[in-house]
């Protein structure tokens, strides 16, 4: 093209960010070519909107770049290009046709579907940040906003379970139960259906705590690993679970994935 410049008409049934990023990536490979003259036409979802854009593009000798999921609209552009010589690039169809042909699955043909995925991603990030902020009883005010509040004595998988559930878009706070520490008032203000009590067996908990102290280079013989003390903690936790009518799960020999599935299945009608 003359003057080392390309005019581009970017046509999308959503906002057009996908095509814009690809154009930018291609442009970076040709620094001597000016590809900055881009007219973006977002939310093009019917023929009446599309046809005048194609006529203008032909008049301007522009390249039409599309990210359209509606096959009828893609075919309309392709037919117009074939009849008139309009230069046309379809970013969606080639890969979509391969997937469809390989797996026999029809595409959703739903404009903006990628942005819904992005919303899910940011929701998950927000849930992870929530889990970090309200881990280990750091701020009991978070209980009021949480989808779930996990209660349990030390080393009952509260933190890893909170993080895993956050990756599944659940806002989770957790609180360690210690007989000598008063319970926060917020527990009385939340729906009991949100409260999950995590318990385990005394022998398993003793082994886990000993391993924890060993990994820290500390003596394993302490109140933290004493059988009587552990039993006292578990008894106290059981009384708390009963007080708040918590859903109680024994996490002994359960993976966090398994525990999460149990929680989701038992509370699916409540969340």
Secondary structure, 3 states (H helix, E strand, C coil): CHHHEEEEEEEECCCCHHHHHHHHHHHHCCCCCEEEEEEEECCCCCHHHHHHHHHHHHHCCCEEEEECCCHHHHHHHHHHHHHHCCEEEECCHHHHHHHHHHHCCCCCCCCCHHHHHHHHHHHHHHHHHHHHHCHHHCCHHHHHCCCEEEEECCCCCHHHHHHHHHCCCCCEEEEECCCCCCCCHHHHHCCHHHEEEEECCHHHHHHHHHHHHHHCCCCCCCHHHCHHHHHHHHHHHHHHHHHCCCEEEECCCCCHHHHHHHHHHHHCCCC
